[in-house]
Amino acid sequence: MESFHVRTQKEFEDLPRAPAGQAWRDKQRVIDQEQRAALADIHSREEEIEALDDFVTDLFRRHGRDLRFRDTGPPEGSS
């Protein structure tokens, strides 16, 4: 994705425009569907991570340690 710094109305008017045809809309619809599926997959893994956190925390607690298992952040490139 490209970003543009705009300071004047002319600079804004000179920005490239997204295509407006049906072919472009169809292509964008496919991209949107793929992104929704990817987000659903990420959210399902989030639940798996939380379940693993609960399991490992309980396991450590039962063995006399108050340790927590946590992921350190989102996977690379998922922001």
N, C-alpha and C positions, 0 to 999 in steps of 0.2 A: 504494500500500500504506500502511496506517495502522499506527502503532506505539502501544503502550500501556505506561505505566509502572505497574507493579503492586507494591504494598507490603504488602498484606494478602491473606489467603485470600478474604475477601469480594470485594475488588476483582478477584481472579482469577475467582471464580465468576460475577461480573457481566459478564465479557468477552463480546462477541458470539461466537456459535458459528457455525462453517461449516455450511452446509446438509448434510444427510446423505442426501438422496434420489438416486435413479438419474439424474435429469436433471442434477443438479449434478455427479455423478461423470462423466457423459458429456461435459459441457461442459469440465470440468477435464482430461479425457483429451485433448481437442482442443487445449487450451492447452499441455499438456505436449508433444504432438507438434510443435506450431509452435515451441516453444522449443528442442526437440532439433534441428529442422531449421535454425533460426537459428544454433545453436552449431556445427553441422557446416559451415555456410557461413563462419562466422568462422574456424574452424580451417583451412578450405581456403584462405582469403585469407592466413592467417598463413604458409602454405607459399609462396604467391606472393610475399609480401613478402621472405621469406628468400631466395628465388631471385633476386629483383631486387637485393637487397643484395649477393649474391655476384657478380652480373653487373656492377653498377656498381663495386664494390670492385676487381674484376679489371680493368675498363676504366681506372680511375684509376691502378692500379698499373702497367699497361702503358705509361701515358703519363708515368711518372716521379713520380707523386704518391701518397702513402700516405694517401689520404682514404677515409672510410667513409661509406656511405649508410645511415642508420637511421631508422626511424619513431620518433616521439617518445613514443608511447604509444598506448593503445587509442583507437579512434574514440569520439567523443562518445556517451554513452548506452549504451555496451556493457559497463559494469561490472557 
